[in-house]
Amino acid sequence: MISTAIRLARVGSRSELLAAILMMLGYPCVMVAALLPDIWFFAAATAVTYISDWYLHQRGSYLLNRLGKVRAGLSIRFLLRQLMIILLLARLDLAEEPVFYAAVACFLLFYGLQAPHGALTTLIRLRRSLPIVTRNVDLHAVRIPDAPPRTLLHRSSEKMLHLDLPAVAGVLAAAGTGEDLIGYIGAAVTLLTAVGYNALLVPYLRRSRRAPSAPAVLKALDTWLSEYQPTVVLYFSGSNESAYQCNMWLDTMAAVEGRPLIIMRERNLVPQLADTSVPVVCVPAGTHLMNMDLSTVRVCLYPANVGKNIHMLRVPTMKHVFIGHGDSDKLASVNPYSKVYDEVWTAGRAGRDRYALADVGIRDEDIVEVGRPQLAPIRSWTGTTKNPIPTVLYAPTWEGWDDNPGNTSLLLAGENIVRRLLTADSPVRVIYKPHPFTGIRSAKARAVDARIKELVARAAQERAADPRWVKEASAAAAGQKAAKAELTRVAARLTELAKPGRAGGDESEESRVALADPARQAEIATLRAAWDDAYWGSFGWWEHRTVTGAQPKLYDCFNQSDAMVSDISSVVSDFIASGKPYAVTDSAEVGPDEFRRQNTAVRAAVILSNSAEEIDVLLRAVADPAADSLAGARHELKSYLLGPDEPTSMEQFNAAVRALAAKAEARNAGVAQRLGEQAPAPLPDLEAVSSGAGDGLAEIVAEVEAAVDPDVAAVPDPDAGIGAGPSALR
């Protein structure tokens, strides 16, 4: 019931739900208190609305966005509260008192100051905005001044509105005590601080505080491009939840041969980009992208099929490759849109066969097998469980854009899978890691996800109270405490290193200072490994866990698990690299044989029905290698899906880049040669037309035609007439 209320209120937790309830009840209470009138009840209800509203803003609750859509936004809520104060004063028979007029004047003037404040903050942001956002790109050719202090612009409207607190408190105190001076002081403080806030913003409108003009910045970018001369580009565009699709290729881009560059299209995705030493340029405007000098780029890689790809696909001097963001039997892996690319790169032979079976127009010669370079961190299975009890990862994919029951096991089987794992005869540790997109389209998927999280949390609490695990917890307490302290230390240092430059800088300032520092990059890599060790060491190997967010990564969960349950997605193909047992749910219930026939990645899997009653087969394979009848099939399938172990995936990837770059060079050279051969010969001087004899016009026309068409050498008989010349030439 609580999870349903959380979902309907569009809040993220119980505490947010409580704050939302208090806020929604607080405003009617303020009105009732003003009508009664009861000044102390009014003060208490007002305090509740302030605190709950502030808390929801701090948590970034989506409920506030919804309130704004129905004309109950932040400004309206503050105005309503102030109107209720005026009503309260009137009901207290203070309408003829000076404090009443002072309150009215104060609130009117206060709202009069909102307009210049909004104009100032908007102008500052606009004049601080660059046409691009960069990382690891030297823009020294333009001067980018420091950003205004974060305290001035971050959530500025909310801060400005909260400056009414002195006036509200002062007027209420004056009404309750009869001391009008308190109200005057409160009103004066509110107005003075509001004027002061505006005054602090004015200096940042000066020319010296503005960001350079768009043409100057774009010229500086072109200068950098001409110096850097990128050869390989990773081009990415997507929704706010899709940053992981780009992040998974960062390490590969850092290791690719040549001079790599990452081009992004959405500003909001840049902060979500993981740390990398590869230069990054975010170009939101299509016209700016089309005017970039990318003449040295020979290979462009696309992790996603999105509409904005067309802005780069139009460039003929480079070869375009779809690399995707995973390898699976989903329909997305055989998208007909892939015909627009010069090549499609797949991990192994399975990807090639998948396109052939789908018959969507992708030619076999345009498919190149390059392995999966991202899978290097995945550790191979040793044949025994990592801990005294096995750990099973449940990593379902999301619901997809349609209601196909085969999209995800979450809707029909998710709770059954988790319950059977939690109640298995022999103890099992469950790690639940949902897809980042889970619930973005389907409210039902969101609700199931919330229920599974509750199941895991409740099972973790019950296990913590079990005498057997209490003993284990006691023995591991010291180590866990040290791991938690290390986790806090490492996280703090990573946060410190995450954004170079001074704290509070905006994206323009970060574009100026975010330059690759090898020492910083090395420290971050070391800290990430330390964070991962500390995270898994901060709780017991027997404790159930829900893992969300960017950290720990999916592959870290792979390495901590002894088996996995998932769906038809790239997660399965990637997990096969570990060689560990796995299960896949036939949510559409097509039957095990047909399910295997349709989906290559499940040929070595335990097939689960929606009841998940077959889960015991997977658990037996984990506990006893002799019971693992699919071990050989997994080894064969790994090679088929992901390619050979030698040469390494990165070597295969680089070889594919070199080969395609050579094709691009050959194409460009051929075009240049053809254009050179077809350069028109100089045309004759046609001034003779006006001065020469009429009977010489045919010779001139013939000469012009011969110049346009070099194959024509004969001059027609002038007696044939002017009209016969061209027809004879044809």
Secondary structure, 3 states (H helix, E strand, C coil): CHHHHHHHHCCCCHHHHHHHHHHHHHHHHHHHHHHCCCHHHHHHHHHHHHHHHHHHHHCCCHHHHHHHHCCCCHHHHHHHHHHHHHHHHHHCCCCCCHHHHHHHHHHHHHHHCHHHHHHHHHHHHHHHCCCCEEECCCCCCCCCCCCCCHHHHCCHHHHHHHHHHHHHHHHHHHHHHCCHHHHHHHHHHHHHHHHHHHHHHHHHHCHHHCCCCHHHHHHHHHHHHHHHCCCEEEEECCCCCCHHHHHCCHHHHHHCCCCEEEEECCHHHHHHCCCCCCCEEECCCHHHHHCCCCCCCCEEEECCCCHHHHHHHCCCCCEEEECCCCCCCCHHHHCHHHHHCCEEEECCHHHHHHHHHHCCCCCHHHEEECCCHHHCCCCCCCCCCCCCCCEEEEECCCCCCCCCCCCCCCCCCHHHHHHHHHCCCCCCEEEECCCCCCCCCCHHHHHHHHHHHHHHHHHHHHHHHCHHHHHHHHHHHHHHHHHHHHHHHHHHHHHHHHCCCCCCCCHHHHHHHCCCCHHHHHHHHHHHHHHHHHHHHCCCCCCCEECCCCCCCHHHHHHHCCEEEECCCHHHHHHHCCCCCEEEECCCCCCHHHHHHHCHHHCCCEEECCCCCCHHHHHHHHHCHHHCCCHHHHHHHHHHHHCCCCCCHHHHHHHHHHHHHHHHHHHHHHHHHHHHHCCCCCCCCCCHHHHCCHHHHHHHHHHHHHHHCCCCCCCCCHHHCCCHHHHHHC
